[in-house]
Amino acid sequence: MSDLAHFVSLTAPLFALIGLGYALARSGRWPGAVNDALSRFVFTIAIPALLFRLMGGFAQLPPVDPRVLAAYFGGCFVVFAIGRAVSRWMFAHDGVSQSVFALGGVFSNTVLLGIPLVGSTLGDAAMPTVSLIVVFNALTLWMLVSVSVEWARHRAVSAGRFLTTARGVLVNPVVASILAGAAFSLTGLSLPPIADRTLALIAQAAVPLSLIALGLGLGEHPLASGWKASAAIAAIKLAVQPAVVWGLARLLGLDAPTTAVVTLMAALPVGANVYLMARQFRALEGPVAASLVLSTAVAAVSTPVVLALARVATPASPVLTSAP
């Protein structure tokens, strides 16, 4: 019950911001152009600023255990392929929509929910593993969906089409900011204080503005529209992904504490950034927005259950000590 109460306390501000955006959209005084402009600002300015600063600590990350990344992101790749297949065969989506649908099944809310939830349930000893997942999550999954979308748009085997796809990925503001932040981190330099504070202020606006934009999007689309796709995304995210990641963790021989961490991170609900990607590519905006709300509500129960099952199913070593 304590895990459930803690999850609810973490998600309440998220729902409040989403509700604010929804109320503004339903009031009839905020035209769709407002959401278009807000989403564009968040996707091209605020989120890149957040990710650039996040990647600023790339060079200081703890030593990477390749098995952690293989278990978590290997699971993401497997589930992404499953998501695309489900999207194609069950809903007859095109390639771009398949990519966005599949991203919803693998992109967790790692920052707003993952970090505090892992810290409170698995303890400080889990945070190095979490930091690896958070940083590589942005780098790996944004590039994955960008490549998938560009390939769907320009599918061909010629060198020219390959270069078109590569260029489309690299100029994506999110991908570009991740790569630029990682490269800058490796130089060992620091931003001038004024530039760093400016980026910090913009980055702080990224999450609340993303959630308000999500609420505005929900107000533009009937909640019942595309509910089957929304439910499918939520089911893949909350059930299939943690099961696959747990299986790979056990196959790769990760210890029980690390297995619990990667499984819990995989069991988190859909991240708000998926809606921004859907908005950017004009694909499944309504179903993705609804899946975020649905998965977050259901995760209040499913995530503690998944964590309990992971602990029971991997008894080989002690579980990480809870934070005081």
C-alpha positions in Angstrom: 0.0 0.0 0.0 2.9 2.4 0.7 4.2 1.9 -2.8 0.8 2.7 -4.2 0.4 5.8 -2.1 3.9 7.0 -3.1 3.2 6.4 -6.8 -0.1 8.4 -6.5 1.7 11.3 -4.9 4.3 11.3 -7.7 1.7 11.2 -10.5 -0.8 13.7 -9.0 1.1 16.8 -10.3 1.4 15.2 -13.8 -2.4 14.7 -14.0 -3.0 18.2 -12.7 -0.9 19.7 -15.6 -2.5 17.4 -18.1 -5.9 18.4 -16.7 -5.0 22.0 -17.1 -4.2 21.6 -20.7 -7.4 19.6 -21.3 -9.5 22.2 -19.6 -8.0 25.0 -21.7 -8.6 23.0 -24.9 -12.2 22.2 -24.0 -12.9 25.8 -23.1 -12.9 26.7 -26.8 -10.7 29.7 -26.2 -7.4 28.0 -27.2 -7.3 27.1 -30.9 -5.3 24.2 -32.3 -2.7 26.6 -33.5 -1.8 27.3 -29.9 -1.0 23.7 -29.3 0.9 23.4 -32.5 3.1 26.4 -31.5 3.6 25.0 -27.9 4.4 21.5 -29.1 6.9 22.9 -31.6 8.6 25.0 -29.0 8.8 22.1 -26.6 10.1 19.7 -29.3 12.6 22.0 -30.9 13.8 24.2 -27.9 12.8 23.0 -24.4 13.3 19.2 -24.7 16.7 19.7 -26.6 17.8 22.0 -23.8 16.9 19.5 -21.2 18.6 16.6 -23.1 21.7 18.6 -23.8 22.1 19.4 -20.1 21.3 15.7 -19.2 24.0 14.5 -21.6 26.4 17.0 -20.0 27.2 14.4 -17.4 27.9 11.7 -20.0 31.6 11.6 -19.4 31.1 11.2 -15.6 28.8 8.2 -15.8 29.8 5.1 -13.7 31.5 2.3 -15.5 29.1 0.7 -17.9 28.1 -2.9 -17.4 27.2 -3.9 -21.0 24.8 -6.5 -19.6 22.6 -3.8 -18.1 22.3 -2.0 -21.4 21.9 -5.2 -23.3 19.1 -6.3 -21.0 17.2 -3.1 -20.9 17.7 -1.8 -24.5 17.8 -5.3 -26.0 14.3 -5.6 -24.5 13.4 -2.3 -26.0 14.4 -3.4 -29.4 12.5 -6.7 -29.1 9.4 -5.0 -27.9 9.7 -2.2 -30.5 9.6 -4.9 -33.2 6.6 -6.5 -31.5 4.9 -3.1 -31.3 5.4 -2.5 -35.0 4.0 -5.9 -35.8 0.9 -5.3 -33.6 0.4 -1.9 -35.1 0.6 -3.3 -38.7 -1.4 -6.4 -38.3 -4.1 -5.3 -35.8 -4.6 -1.7 -36.8 -3.2 -1.5 -40.4 -1.1 1.5 -39.6 1.4 2.9 -42.0 5.2 2.9 -41.3 5.3 6.2 -39.5 2.4 5.3 -37.3 3.9 1.9 -36.6 7.0 3.6 -35.4 5.2 6.0 -33.0 3.0 3.2 -31.8 6.0 1.0 -31.0 7.8 3.9 -29.3 4.9 4.1 -26.9 5.5 0.5 -25.9 9.1 1.1 -24.9 9.7 4.7 -23.9 9.3 4.9 -20.1 8.7 7.9 -17.9 12.2 7.5 -16.5 12.8 11.0 -15.1 9.6 12.1 -13.5 8.7 8.7 -12.1 11.6 6.4 -12.6 14.3 8.2 -10.5 12.1 9.0 -7.4 10.3 5.6 -7.5 13.5 3.6 -7.7 15.2 5.7 -5.1 12.3 5.1 -2.6 11.8 1.4 -3.3 15.2 0.0 -4.2 17.5 2.5 -2.5 20.5 4.7 -3.3 22.5 1.7 -4.4 20.3 1.4 -7.5 20.9 5.0 -8.7 24.1 4.3 -10.8 22.1 1.7 -12.8 19.2 4.2 -13.2 21.5 7.0 -14.4 22.9 4.7 -17.1 19.3 3.9 -18.3 18.1 7.5 -18.2 21.0 8.8 -20.3 21.1 6.0 -22.8 17.3 5.9 -22.9 17.2 9.3 -24.6 20.1 8.6 -26.8 19.0 5.1 -27.9 15.2 5.3 -28.2 15.0 8.8 -29.9 17.5 7.6 -32.5 15.7 4.3 -32.9 12.3 5.9 -33.7 13.9 8.6 -35.8 15.6 6.1 -38.0 12.4 4.0 -38.1 10.3 7.0 -39.2 12.9 8.2 -41.8 13.2 4.7 -43.2 9.4 4.4 -43.4 9.3 7.6 -45.4 12.2 7.0 -47.7 12.5 3.2 -47.9 15.1 2.2 -50.4 18.5 0.6 -50.6 20.3 3.3 -52.7 23.1 5.3 -51.2 21.2 8.5 -51.8 18.2 7.3 -49.8 20.5 6.1 -47.0 22.0 9.5 -46.8 18.6 11.1 -46.8 17.6 8.9 -43.9 20.8 9.6 -42.0 20.4 13.3 -42.6 16.8 13.3 -41.4 17.9 11.6 -38.2 20.8 13.8 -37.5 18.9 17.1 -38.0 16.1 16.0 -35.6 16.4 18.5 -32.8 16.1 15.8 -30.1 18.8 13.6 -31.6 21.0 16.5 -32.4 20.9 17.8 -28.8 21.7 14.4 -27.4 24.7 14.0 -29.7 25.9 17.6 -29.1 25.6 17.2 -25.3 27.5 13.9 -25.3 30.2 15.4 -27.5 30.5 18.5 -25.3 30.7 16.4 -22.2 33.7 14.4 -23.6 35.6 17.6 -24.2 35.8 18.2 -20.4 34.8 21.9 -20.9 32.1 23.7 -19.0 29.5 26.1 -20.3 29.8 29.8 -19.3 27.6 30.4 -16.2 25.2 32.6 -18.0 24.7 30.1 -20.8 24.3 27.2 -18.4 21.7 29.1 -16.3 19.8 30.1 -19.4 19.7 26.5 -20.6 18.7 25.4 -17.1 15.7 27.7 -17.1 14.5 26.5 -20.5 15.0 22.9 -19.5 12.9 23.4 -16.3 10.0 24.4 -18.5 10.3 21.3 -20.7 8.4 18.9 -18.5 5.4 21.0 -17.4 5.0 22.4 -20.9 5.1 18.9 -22.4 2.3 17.8 -20.0 0.2 20.9 -20.8 0.6 20.3 -24.5 -0.5 16.7 -23.9 -3.6 17.9 -22.2 -4.3 20.3 -25.0 -3.9 17.4 -27.4 -6.4 15.3 -25.4 -8.9 18.1 -25.6 -8.6 18.1 -29.4 -9.3 14.4 -29.8 -12.2 12.5 -28.3 -10.9 10.2 -25.5 -12.9 7.3 -27.0 -11.3 7.8 -30.4 -8.7 5.1 -31.1 -9.2 3.6 -27.6 -8.2 0.1 -28.9 -4.8 1.4 -30.0 -4.4 3.3 -26.7 -5.1 0.1 -24.7 -2.8 -1.9 -26.9 0.1 0.6 -26.3 -0.5 0.6 -22.6 -0.7 -3.2 -22.4 2.6 -3.6 -24.3 4.3 -1.0 -22.2 3.1 -2.2 -18.8 3.2 -6.0 -19.3 5.2 -7.0 -22.4 8.2 -4.8 -21.9 8.9 -5.6 -18.3 8.5 -9.3 -19.0 10.9 -9.2 -21.9 13.5 -7.1 -20.0 13.3 -9.4 -17.0 13.8 -12.4 -19.2 16.9 -10.9 -20.8 18.3 -9.8 -17.5 18.0 -13.4 -16.2 19.4 -14.8 -19.4 22.4 -12.5 -19.2 23.1 -13.4 -15.6 22.4 -10.1 -13.9 22.1 -10.3 -10.1 18.8 -9.9 -8.3 19.2 -6.2 -7.4 20.1 -5.1 -10.9 17.4 -7.2 -12.4 14.9 -5.5 -10.1 16.1 -2.1 -11.3 15.9 -2.8 -15.0 12.5 -4.5 -14.6 11.1 -1.6 -12.6 12.3 0.9 -15.2 10.7 -1.1 -17.9 7.4 -1.3 -16.0 7.0 2.5 -15.8 4.2 4.1 -17.9 4.5 5.8 -21.3 6.7 8.9 -21.2 5.2 12.3 -22.3 7.9 12.6 -24.9 6.1 10.0 -27.0 3.2 12.4 -27.5 5.7 15.1 -28.7 7.0 12.7 -31.3 3.5 11.8 -32.3 2.7 15.5 -32.7 5.9 16.1 -34.6 5.2 13.3 -37.1 1.4 13.9 -37.2 0.7 10.3 -36.3 -1.6 8.7 -33.7 -1.7 11.9 -31.6 -5.0 11.0 -29.9 -4.3 7.3 -29.2 -0.8 8.1 -27.9 -2.1 10.9 -25.6 -4.8 8.6 -24.2 -2.3 5.8 -23.8 -0.1 8.0 -21.6 -2.9 8.9 -19.3 -4.2 5.3 -19.2 -0.8 3.7 -18.6 0.0 6.2 -15.9 -3.3 5.4 -14.1 -2.9 1.6 -14.4 0.8 1.7 -13.4 -0.2 2.9 -9.9 -1.2 -0.8 -9.4 0.8 -2.7 -12.0 4.2 -1.3 -11.3 4.4 -2.3 -7.6 3.0 -5.7 -8.7 5.8 -6.1 -11.3 8.4 -5.1 -8.8 7.1 -7.7 -6.3 7.0 -10.4 -8.9 10.6 -9.5 -10.0 11.8 -9.8 -6.4 10.1 -13.2 -6.0 11.3 -14.6 -9.3 14.9 -13.6 -8.9 15.9 -14.7 -5.3 19.5 -15.5 -6.1 20.9 -12.5 -4.1 19.6 -9.9 -1.6 17.4 -7.1 -2.9 18.8 -3.6 -2.7 18.2 -2.0 0.7 15.5 0.6 0.7 16.4 4.2 1.2 15.9 5.5 4.7 
